[in-house]
Amino acid sequence: MSALPRLGFIGVGTIAAALITGMCAAGEQRATFLLSPRNPDIAKGLAERFSFVEVARDNQAVIDGSDIVFLAVRPQVAAEVLGPLKFRREQRIVSLIATFDVARLRELVAPAGTITRAAPLPSVARRLGPLTLYPPVPEIAGLLQGLGQLVQLQNEADLEAFWATTGLMASYFGFLDEIAGWLTRQNLPDTQVRPFVAAMFEALAATGAERSRDGFDQLIVEHSTPGGLNEQAYRELQAAGWTGLVSQVLHLLHARVLGQATLADRLPTSPSRPRP
C-alpha cells in the first residue's frame, strides 16, 4: 500500500477547515495534514478532532513537511506571508486564493512548478456544492473527488468567472433573512419562520439541481402561474432592477478576481425603501 500524501495548509480559515473536514468525513483518511498555526483555534480544533491532523510550529515547517501545499491565506496578505517561504521544486501547490492567477503565484512559490487553483465552498465540509479546479491535475482531482460536484476546467479564465459567482453566498442568505424578517414582522414566531423559509428554498434548490439541464428560465415559467403571486413578484423585482443588479455585482466581483478592481469599487447606491 502506497504512503498517503502529506498535505500542508498555509492559512487555516473557514474554507481550509471545510476542505479538510470534507476530506476526513465519514472516517475516511485521504492524506495526513500539517497545518500552519496562523489561526490557532481552528487549527487546534481540527487536530483534536482528527488524529492524522497536526499543527506545525510555523509556516516554513508546513512547507518542509508536505508534498502538496494548499495556500489558503487572504489575498491582502498573500505576498507578505508567502514571500519569505522556501518551497521545493517537486512540491505541488493548490491555491485557494481568489485574486492570484497562476502566473502571479509562480513568482511566490518558485521553484515549485505544479500549480493548481481550486475554489471550494464551505459546504464541502458536508460534501455538498460545486468545487472548481484548474488545471485538471489527476493527483489533486483525486483528493477532491466526492467532496461535491467537481468541475475541472481547461482555461483559467473559466475558473475566474465561476469564482466570481461564489461571492453571492452571503447575498443568498441575505435574501432569506429579508423574507424571514418580513414574516416575523407579521407576528409569527422565529421557531416557525426560519424552518419554513429554509425548507422552501431547500426544495427549490433541489428542483434546480434536478432540472438544471432544462434551463432556469424554464423553471421560472413553470413556477409562475399566469396572474399568480410568483408572476407578480418576479415582474416587480425585474421592474425594480433586481435581476440586472445581480449581473452588475457579478461584473464587479469578476473584476476583483481578475485583479482589475478593489474593495473601493462599488455600484452607485440608492436610498433604501423603508420596511413596511
N, C-alpha and C positions, 0 to 999 in steps of 0.2 A: 504493500500500500504506500503510495507516494505521500510525502510530508505535506501537511496543509500549508497554504500560502500564509505569509506573515503580512498582515495589513497594518499600516500605520496611519494615524489620523492627526493632522496638524490643524487644530481647532476642533472643539467638541461642543457645538451648539445644537439647536433643535434638529436641523436636517441631518447632521452627522449621527446624532443619537438615534434618530428614527431609522437611518440606514443600517446602523449596527444592530439595533433591535430586530429589524426585519430579517437580517442575515442569521440571527440567532433564534428566530421564532420556532416554536414547536420543538424545542430541544435540539435543533439542528446546529451543527458546527461546520461552517464552510471554511473557516480560517481561524487563526489566532489574531488577536487585536492588541495593538500597542497605542495608547492614547496620550496626546500631549496634556500637560497639567493646566492648560490655559483657562479652562472652565472647570475648576476643581470639583464643584458639586455634582455636575453631570457626569464627569469622568469617573469620580469615585462611585457614584450610584451604579454606573454600568459595570464597573469592576466588581462591585459587591453582588450584583445580580448574576453575572456570568463568570464562571471560573476561568475561562480562556481569554478574558479581557484584563489587561494590565495597564496601569498608568505609569508612564515614563517620567524620569526626573526632569527632562526638558525637551524642547523640540528637536535638538540635534540627536538626542538618544532615540527619538522616534525614527528619524531617518536611518540611523545606524542599525537599528534592529528590524527593519522592514524590507520586504521585497517589493510591495506595492504601497505607494503613499497617496492617501486621499488628502486633498487640500480643501479645507472647509473653514477658512478664515473669511472675515468680511472684506469686500473689495477695498474699502478705505484703508485697511492696514496690511493688505496682502504683500505689497512690495517691502514694507518695513519688516514684516515677520519672516518672509521667505528669503530676502536678500542675503542675510548672514549665514544661511544654512548651506551645508556641503552635501550635495546629492551624489549618487553613484551612476555611472554610465548605464549599467544594466537594470536600474530601477525603472518600474513603470509608474507613471503619475496619472492619477484620476482627479481632475479638478471639479469642484462643486462651486466655483467662483463665477458668478454670472457674467461679469463685465470684462473678464480677461480671456481673449481669444488665444488659440494655440501659439501663435507667433509671439505674443507677449509673454505667455507662460514659459516658452522655451528659454527666454533670456534669464528667467528667475530660477529655473531648475536645472540648468546645464551642469554637467554633461548628460543628464538623463535624457534619453531620446524618444521613448514611447510615451506619448501624452494623449490622454482621452479626456473628454468633458462629459459630465453627467448632470442631469437636472432632476433629482428625486423630489418628491413632495413629502410632507410629514406623514402622510398616510402609508408610506412604505413600511412603517413600523408594524402595520397590520396587514401588510402585503396587498395593499389596495392602491388604485390610482395609476396614472401614467408615469413612466420613467424613461427619459430620453437619453441616448448615448451617441456620442460622435468621437472618433470614427468607430465602426464595429470591430473591436478587438475581441476575438473569441474568449481569451482568458478573463477579461473584465466582464464581458457579457455573461459568462458562466457564473460569476459571482453574484450578478444582479438578477439573473433569470428567476422568475417566480415571485419577485418582490412587488409585482404589479404588472401592468401592461408595458413590457419593454419595447420601446420604439428605437430601432437602430438606424442611424442616419448617415448618409454618404457625404453630405455637404454641411459645413459648419454654419452657413447662413440659415439652413433649415432649423438647426438646433437653436439658434438665437431667436428665431421667430417663435418657435414653440416655448422657449424660455420666457419670453415676454408675457405670454398668456398666463403663466403661473403667478404673475403678480396680481391676479384678480381674486385670490383666495379670500383675503380679508374683506374685499368688496362683496363677495358672495355671502359671507356671514353677516356683513352689514345689512344686506338686503333682508335676510332672515330676521335680524334684530329689529329692523323697522317694522316688519309685519307683526312680530311678537309684541312690540311696543304698542302698536295700534290696538291689538286685541286686549292688552292689559288696560289700556285706557277706556275700554268698554266694560271695565269692572269684572274681567274674567281673571281667574287665579293663574299665577305663573305655572303652577303644578300641572295645569291642563294646557296652557298656551304653548309652552316650549315643546313638549312632546308632540302636540298636534302639528306645529309648523315643521318640526324635524321630520315627522313621518310623511307629511305631504311632499316635501322636497326629496326625501329618500325615494319615494315611489316614482316621482318624476325623473330622478336621476337614473333609476333602474330602467325606466322606459326609454330614456335617451340612449343608454348603453345597449339595450336590446335592439333598438330600431335605428342606430346611428347610420347604417347604410342607406336608409330611406331618405335621409336628409332632415335636418332640424326644421327647415322651412315647411316640410310636410307635416311634422308634428305640431307646428303652430296652427296649421289649418285644421288638423284633426281635433285639437284642443280648443277650438274657437267656434262654438255654436253660433250661427248667424243671429245677430241680435242679442246674444247672450253676454254674460258677465266677462268671460275671457276675451271675447272680441272687443268689448268696450275698453277693458283695461289695457290691452296691447295697443289699441288705437290711440288712447290717451297718452300712454308712455312714449309712443312714437312721435306724436304731435309735440310733446314737450321736449323732444330731442334726446330722450334717454338712450335709444339704440345707437344714435350717432355719437353720443358721448363715449360709449364703450369703445368704439373704434378709435376715437381721438386719444383716449387714455392709452390704448394699446400702442399707438404710434409713439407716444412719449416713453412708454416703458421699453419699447423696441430700441429707441434711440439710446436709452441708457445702457441697455445690454450691449449695444454696438460701441459704446464709449463715446457717443456723439452728443450726450446731454448729461445734465447733472440734476441733483435734487431741487435746484432752484428753478428748473424749467417746469412750468405747470400751465394748465388751462386757465383762461380768464374765469374769475369767479363771478357768480351772480347772487343776488340776495336770496337767502333761504326763505321759503314759504313757511309761515307759522304752522305748527302742528294743530290739527283740529282737535 
